[in-house]
Amino acid sequence: MNSYTTILQKIQKTTVLFALFFTSFSLANTKEETKSGDLKTEIKEYIAHHLQDAYDFSLFSYTNDKGEHVYIGAPLPIILWDNGLKVFSSSKFHHGESVAEVDGNYYAIYHNKIYKTDANGTISYDDEHHPTNAKPLDFSITKSVVSMMIVVLIMFLLFRNLAQSYQKNGGIATGVGRFFEPIVLYVRDDIARPNIGEKKYKKYMSFLLTVFFFIWFLNILGLTPLGVNVTGNIAVTFGLALLTFLITNLTGTKDYWLHIFDPLGSSMAWYAKVPLYIILIPIEVLGVFIKPFSLLIRLYANMQAGHIVLMSLIGLMFIFKSWLGSPLSFGLAFAISLIEVLVALLQAYIFTMLSALYFGFAAEEHEHH
C-alpha cells in the first residue's frame, strides 16, 4: 500500500510539472510573437482563453520561419444546424483565425461563439456593440464535452472492474480498486449515513458516488497539460446543482414540505402564525433555491479562481524577467499546483457532503402523535 501511494504521489508531481512546463512554453511563445505589443495584455488574453471552452485541444503554439502560427493539438467536430445539418472539423477555423466555408455558407468564431458571416468574416454590431449576425444552433463537441466523456469512460471502466473483483474474490477488491474502495466506503459511512440516515441513504448512494468521483476526476484533469477547465464552467456546475435540486425536491417527504409551508407547526394558534408566516414562508421557499445556487457558485468560483491564480503566477515569470522574480513565481506556481491537487478533492467532498445534507432534509420524517 505504501509503494502504491508513493507511485500515485510521483504521478501527481509529474502531472503538475508537465502542466507548468507546457503552460510556460505557451506563454514564452506568446511573448516572442508579441514583440511590439503589450505583454501584460497578451498574458490576460491567454488566461481568458485558457478559462474558456474551445472547439479544439491546443497544447501550445509557435511561429515558424514563414511567420505562420503553428498549433500543436487536436481539432474537434463542429456540429451545426443551419437549414440542415452541417458537420465539419474545427481545423477549418484555424483556432478562430479563419472563416470556415461549408456548403456555400460561411462561419466565423467570435468571442468563442460561432456566427454566420460572409467570405471576409464580417461581424455586424448593434448600438450596444453586440453581434447581430445569425447564430446557427450549435451542437459541437467542445473540449469540455470530450473531457466529460473521458471521465465518464474512466469511471465506467474503473468501477466495473471494481464490481467484478468483488464478485470473483468474495467481496475483496483487487488492483487499483484497493485504492478507491476506502473512498467509496468513506462516502457511504461518513457522508451518506450520518446526513441522510440508515433507512434511506441507500437510494441516494448512486448519485453521491457518481457526483463525487465525477467532480474529482474533472478537477484533476484540469491540472493536466490538456488545459481543460470543466468545473470552472458555470454551465457544468449549474447542471450538477440542478440534479441535486431536482432529487431533493422530487424525493421530499410530507414533513419536508410541511416544514417549508408550515414551519411553526402546531406550536401556535393559526391566527397568531399568520403575521409570522408572511415573513417565514417566503424565506423558506427562497432557501429551496439558494441551496443549489450556493453549490454551483462555490464549485465554479473556487475552480475558476484556482486556475486564474496559477496562470497569473506563471505569467509573472515573463513580466519580471529577472533571476529573482521568475524563479520565485515558478516556485509559487508549483506550490499552488500542489494545493490545487488537494482543492480538487476538497471541492468534490464539499459538493457531495452538502448534497447529502440536503437529501437528509428532504428524507426526514417525524413521528406525529
C-alpha positions as CSV (number, residue, x, y, z in Angstrom):
1,M,0.0,0.0,0.0
2,N,2.9,2.4,0.8
3,S,4.6,1.7,-2.5
4,Y,1.2,2.3,-4.3
5,T,0.8,5.6,-2.5
6,T,4.3,6.6,-3.5
7,I,3.6,5.8,-7.1
8,L,0.4,8.0,-7.0
9,Q,2.4,10.9,-5.5
10,K,5.0,10.6,-8.2
11,I,2.3,10.7,-10.9
12,Q,0.7,13.8,-9.3
13,K,4.0,15.6,-9.1
14,T,4.9,14.6,-12.7
15,T,1.5,15.8,-13.9
16,V,1.9,19.2,-12.2
17,L,5.4,19.6,-13.7
18,F,4.2,18.8,-17.2
19,A,1.3,21.3,-16.8
20,L,3.7,24.0,-15.7
21,F,6.1,23.2,-18.5
22,F,3.6,23.3,-21.3
23,T,1.9,26.4,-19.9
24,S,5.3,28.2,-19.6
25,F,6.2,27.1,-23.1
26,S,3.0,28.6,-24.5
27,L,3.4,31.9,-22.7
28,A,7.1,32.0,-23.8
29,N,5.9,31.8,-27.4
30,T,3.2,34.4,-26.8
31,K,6.0,36.7,-25.6
32,E,8.1,36.1,-28.7
33,E,5.1,36.6,-31.0
34,T,4.3,40.0,-29.4
35,K,7.5,42.0,-29.8
36,S,5.7,45.3,-30.2
37,G,2.6,44.5,-28.2
38,D,1.7,44.8,-24.5
39,L,2.9,41.7,-22.8
40,K,0.5,42.1,-19.9
41,T,-2.4,42.3,-22.2
42,E,-1.3,39.2,-24.0
43,I,-1.0,37.3,-20.7
44,K,-4.5,38.4,-19.8
45,E,-5.8,37.2,-23.1
46,Y,-4.0,33.9,-22.7
47,I,-5.5,33.4,-19.2
48,A,-9.0,34.3,-20.5
49,H,-8.6,31.9,-23.4
50,H,-7.5,29.1,-21.0
51,L,-10.6,29.6,-18.8
52,Q,-13.0,29.4,-21.8
53,D,-14.3,26.3,-23.5
54,A,-12.9,25.7,-27.0
55,Y,-13.6,23.8,-30.2
56,D,-10.2,22.1,-30.2
57,F,-7.5,20.8,-27.8
58,S,-4.4,23.1,-28.0
59,L,-1.3,22.3,-26.0
60,F,0.9,25.1,-27.3
61,S,1.8,27.1,-30.4
62,Y,4.8,28.6,-32.1
63,T,5.7,30.7,-35.1
64,N,7.6,29.1,-38.0
65,D,10.1,30.6,-40.3
66,K,7.4,31.8,-42.6
67,G,5.7,33.8,-39.8
68,E,2.8,31.4,-39.7
69,H,1.2,30.2,-36.4
70,V,1.6,26.5,-35.8
71,Y,-0.7,25.0,-33.2
72,I,0.0,21.7,-31.5
73,G,-3.2,20.0,-30.5
74,A,-6.2,18.2,-31.9
75,P,-9.3,19.5,-33.7
76,L,-12.8,18.5,-32.7
77,P,-16.0,18.1,-34.7
78,I,-18.3,21.1,-35.3
79,I,-22.0,20.2,-35.5
80,L,-24.3,23.0,-36.6
81,W,-28.0,23.1,-37.6
82,D,-28.4,25.9,-40.2
83,N,-31.2,24.9,-42.6
84,G,-29.8,21.4,-42.3
85,L,-27.1,19.6,-40.5
86,K,-23.5,20.9,-41.0
87,V,-20.7,18.7,-39.8
88,F,-17.0,19.6,-40.3
89,S,-13.7,19.8,-38.4
90,S,-12.8,22.7,-36.2
91,S,-9.5,22.9,-38.1
92,K,-11.3,24.9,-40.7
93,F,-11.4,27.8,-38.3
94,H,-7.6,27.6,-37.7
95,H,-8.2,28.5,-34.0
96,G,-10.5,31.3,-34.8
97,E,-8.2,33.0,-37.3
98,S,-10.0,31.8,-40.5
99,V,-13.5,31.7,-41.9
100,A,-14.9,28.2,-42.4
101,E,-16.8,27.6,-45.7
102,V,-19.4,24.7,-45.6
103,D,-21.9,24.0,-48.4
104,G,-21.7,27.7,-49.6
105,N,-22.2,29.1,-46.1
106,Y,-19.5,30.9,-44.1
107,Y,-19.0,30.7,-40.4
108,A,-16.6,32.5,-38.0
109,I,-15.8,32.2,-34.3
110,Y,-16.2,35.4,-32.4
111,H,-15.8,35.5,-28.6
112,N,-15.9,31.7,-28.5
113,K,-19.3,31.5,-30.4
114,I,-20.0,30.6,-34.0
115,Y,-21.7,33.2,-36.2
116,K,-22.9,33.1,-39.7
117,T,-20.9,35.5,-41.9
118,D,-19.5,36.2,-45.3
119,A,-16.3,35.2,-47.0
120,N,-14.5,38.1,-45.3
121,G,-15.7,37.1,-41.8
122,T,-17.7,40.4,-41.4
123,I,-19.3,40.8,-37.9
124,S,-22.1,43.4,-37.6
125,Y,-22.9,45.1,-34.3
126,D,-25.9,46.9,-32.8
127,D,-25.8,50.1,-30.8
128,E,-24.5,48.3,-27.7
129,H,-21.7,46.6,-29.7
130,H,-23.4,43.2,-29.6
131,P,-23.1,41.0,-32.7
132,T,-26.2,40.9,-34.9
133,N,-25.1,38.1,-37.2
134,A,-27.3,35.0,-37.2
135,K,-26.2,32.2,-34.9
136,P,-26.8,28.6,-36.0
137,L,-27.8,26.0,-33.4
138,D,-24.6,24.8,-32.1
139,F,-24.3,21.1,-31.0
140,S,-20.5,20.9,-31.4
141,I,-18.3,18.6,-29.4
142,T,-16.1,21.0,-27.4
143,K,-13.1,20.1,-25.3
144,S,-15.2,20.3,-22.1
145,V,-17.6,17.8,-23.6
146,V,-14.8,15.5,-24.6
147,S,-13.3,15.8,-21.1
148,M,-16.6,14.8,-19.5
149,M,-16.8,11.8,-21.9
150,I,-13.3,10.7,-21.0
151,V,-14.1,11.0,-17.3
152,V,-17.3,9.0,-17.7
153,L,-15.5,6.3,-19.6
154,I,-12.8,6.1,-16.9
155,M,-15.4,5.9,-14.2
156,F,-17.3,3.2,-16.0
157,L,-14.3,1.0,-16.6
158,L,-12.9,1.6,-13.1
159,F,-15.9,0.8,-11.1
160,R,-17.0,-2.0,-13.5
161,N,-13.6,-3.7,-12.7
162,L,-14.1,-3.0,-9.0
163,A,-17.5,-4.7,-9.1
164,Q,-16.1,-7.7,-11.0
165,S,-13.3,-8.1,-8.5
166,Y,-15.8,-8.2,-5.7
167,Q,-17.7,-11.0,-7.4
168,K,-14.6,-13.0,-8.2
169,N,-12.8,-12.6,-4.8
170,G,-15.7,-12.8,-2.4
171,G,-16.0,-9.1,-1.7
172,I,-12.3,-8.3,-1.8
173,A,-11.1,-5.5,-4.1
174,T,-8.0,-6.1,-6.3
175,G,-5.8,-3.9,-8.4
176,V,-6.5,-0.2,-8.5
177,G,-9.8,-1.0,-6.8
178,R,-7.9,-1.2,-3.5
179,F,-7.2,2.5,-3.7
180,F,-10.8,3.5,-4.5
181,E,-12.6,1.1,-2.1
182,P,-11.8,3.1,1.1
183,I,-13.1,6.2,-0.7
184,V,-16.4,4.6,-1.6
185,L,-16.7,3.4,2.0
186,Y,-16.0,6.8,3.3
187,V,-18.7,8.4,1.1
188,R,-21.1,5.8,2.4
189,D,-20.2,5.7,6.1
190,D,-19.1,9.3,6.8
191,I,-21.2,11.3,4.3
192,A,-24.4,9.5,3.3
193,R,-25.3,7.6,6.6
194,P,-24.8,10.5,9.1
195,N,-26.6,13.1,6.9
196,I,-29.4,11.0,5.4
197,G,-30.0,8.3,7.9
198,E,-29.8,4.5,7.9
199,K,-33.3,4.0,6.4
200,K,-33.0,6.0,3.2
201,Y,-29.3,6.6,2.5
202,K,-29.0,3.7,0.0
203,K,-31.3,5.2,-2.6
204,Y,-29.1,8.3,-2.8
205,M,-25.7,6.4,-2.9
206,S,-25.5,6.0,-6.6
207,F,-25.8,9.8,-7.2
208,L,-23.5,10.7,-4.4
209,L,-20.7,8.4,-5.5
210,T,-21.2,9.4,-9.1
211,V,-21.0,13.2,-8.5
212,F,-18.1,12.8,-6.1
213,F,-15.8,10.9,-8.5
214,F,-17.1,12.9,-11.5
215,I,-16.1,16.3,-9.9
216,W,-12.9,14.9,-8.5
217,F,-11.7,13.4,-11.8
218,L,-12.7,16.5,-13.8
219,N,-10.8,18.7,-11.3
220,I,-7.7,16.5,-11.6
221,L,-8.0,16.6,-15.4
222,G,-7.9,20.4,-15.2
223,L,-4.4,20.2,-13.8
224,T,-3.0,18.3,-16.8
225,P,-1.4,19.9,-19.9
226,L,-4.7,19.5,-21.8
227,G,-5.8,22.8,-20.3
228,V,-9.4,21.9,-19.6
229,N,-11.4,23.9,-17.1
230,V,-14.7,22.0,-17.0
231,T,-15.7,22.6,-13.4
232,G,-14.8,26.3,-13.9
233,N,-17.6,26.4,-16.4
234,I,-20.7,27.7,-14.7
235,A,-23.0,25.8,-17.2
236,V,-21.5,22.5,-15.9
237,T,-21.8,23.4,-12.2
238,F,-25.3,24.6,-12.9
239,G,-26.2,21.2,-14.4
240,L,-24.8,19.4,-11.3
241,A,-26.6,21.7,-8.9
242,L,-29.8,21.3,-10.9
243,L,-29.6,17.5,-10.4
244,T,-29.2,18.0,-6.6
245,F,-32.2,20.4,-6.7
246,L,-34.4,18.0,-8.6
247,I,-33.5,15.0,-6.5
248,T,-34.0,16.9,-3.2
249,N,-37.5,18.2,-4.1
250,L,-38.8,15.2,-6.0
251,T,-38.0,12.8,-3.2
252,G,-39.0,15.2,-0.4
253,T,-41.4,13.8,2.2
254,K,-44.6,15.3,3.5
255,D,-42.6,16.6,6.6
256,Y,-40.1,18.3,4.3
257,W,-42.8,20.3,2.5
258,L,-44.7,21.0,5.8
259,H,-41.5,22.4,7.2
260,I,-41.4,24.8,4.3
261,F,-45.0,25.9,4.2
262,D,-45.9,25.4,7.9
263,P,-42.6,26.0,9.7
264,L,-44.2,26.6,13.1
265,G,-46.3,23.5,13.1
266,S,-49.0,23.3,15.7
267,S,-47.0,25.2,18.4
268,M,-49.2,28.3,17.9
269,A,-52.7,29.1,17.1
270,W,-53.4,29.8,13.4
271,Y,-54.3,33.5,13.9
272,A,-51.0,34.1,15.7
273,K,-49.0,32.4,13.0
274,V,-50.3,34.4,10.1
275,P,-48.2,37.5,10.6
276,L,-45.1,35.4,11.1
277,Y,-45.8,33.3,8.0
278,I,-45.8,36.4,5.8
279,I,-42.1,36.5,6.5
280,L,-41.1,32.9,7.2
281,I,-42.7,31.2,4.2
282,P,-41.0,33.4,1.6
283,I,-37.7,32.8,3.4
284,E,-38.2,29.0,3.4
285,V,-39.2,29.0,-0.3
286,L,-36.2,31.2,-1.2
287,G,-34.0,28.8,0.7
288,V,-35.1,25.9,-1.6
289,F,-33.4,27.8,-4.5
290,I,-30.5,29.3,-2.5
291,K,-29.1,25.9,-1.5
292,P,-28.4,24.6,-5.0
293,F,-27.3,28.1,-6.1
294,S,-24.7,28.0,-3.4
295,L,-23.5,24.6,-4.7
296,L,-23.0,25.8,-8.2
297,I,-21.3,29.1,-7.3
298,R,-19.0,27.5,-4.7
299,L,-17.6,24.9,-7.1
300,Y,-17.4,27.3,-10.1
301,A,-15.8,30.2,-8.2
302,N,-13.2,28.0,-6.4
303,M,-12.0,26.2,-9.5
304,Q,-12.1,29.3,-11.6
305,A,-10.1,31.3,-9.0
306,G,-7.5,28.5,-8.7
307,H,-6.8,28.5,-12.5
308,I,-6.6,32.3,-12.6
309,V,-4.1,32.4,-9.7
310,L,-2.0,29.6,-11.2
311,M,-1.9,31.1,-14.7
312,S,-1.2,34.6,-13.3
313,L,1.8,33.4,-11.3
314,I,3.2,31.7,-14.4
315,G,2.7,34.9,-16.4
316,L,4.6,36.9,-13.8
317,M,7.8,34.9,-14.8
318,F,7.7,36.7,-18.2
319,I,6.9,40.1,-16.7
320,F,9.7,40.1,-14.0
321,K,12.4,38.8,-16.5
322,S,14.9,38.6,-13.6
323,W,16.9,35.9,-11.9
324,L,15.0,36.5,-8.7
325,G,11.4,37.2,-9.8
326,S,11.0,34.4,-12.3
327,P,12.2,31.5,-10.1
328,L,10.1,32.9,-7.3
329,S,7.0,33.0,-9.5
330,F,7.7,29.5,-10.7
331,G,8.1,28.2,-7.1
332,L,4.8,29.9,-6.1
333,A,3.1,28.4,-9.1
334,F,4.4,25.0,-8.3
335,A,3.2,25.3,-4.6
336,I,-0.3,26.5,-5.8
337,S,-0.4,23.5,-8.2
338,L,0.2,21.1,-5.3
339,I,-2.6,22.9,-3.3
340,E,-4.9,22.6,-6.3
341,V,-4.5,18.8,-6.1
342,L,-5.9,19.0,-2.6
343,V,-8.6,21.5,-3.6
344,A,-9.7,19.2,-6.4
345,L,-10.6,16.5,-3.9
346,L,-11.9,19.0,-1.3
347,Q,-14.4,20.6,-3.7
348,A,-15.7,17.2,-4.7
349,Y,-16.1,16.3,-1.0
350,I,-17.9,19.6,-0.2
351,F,-20.4,19.3,-3.1
352,T,-21.1,15.7,-2.1
353,M,-21.4,16.5,1.6
354,L,-23.8,19.4,1.1
355,S,-25.9,17.3,-1.4
356,A,-26.2,14.6,1.2
357,L,-27.2,17.1,3.8
358,Y,-30.0,18.5,1.5
359,F,-31.1,14.9,0.8
360,G,-31.2,14.3,4.5
361,F,-33.6,17.3,5.0
362,A,-35.8,16.0,2.2
363,A,-35.9,12.4,3.5
364,E,-36.5,13.4,7.2
365,E,-39.7,12.1,8.8
366,H,-41.2,13.0,12.1
367,E,-43.4,10.9,14.3
368,H,-46.7,12.6,14.7
369,H,-48.8,12.0,17.9
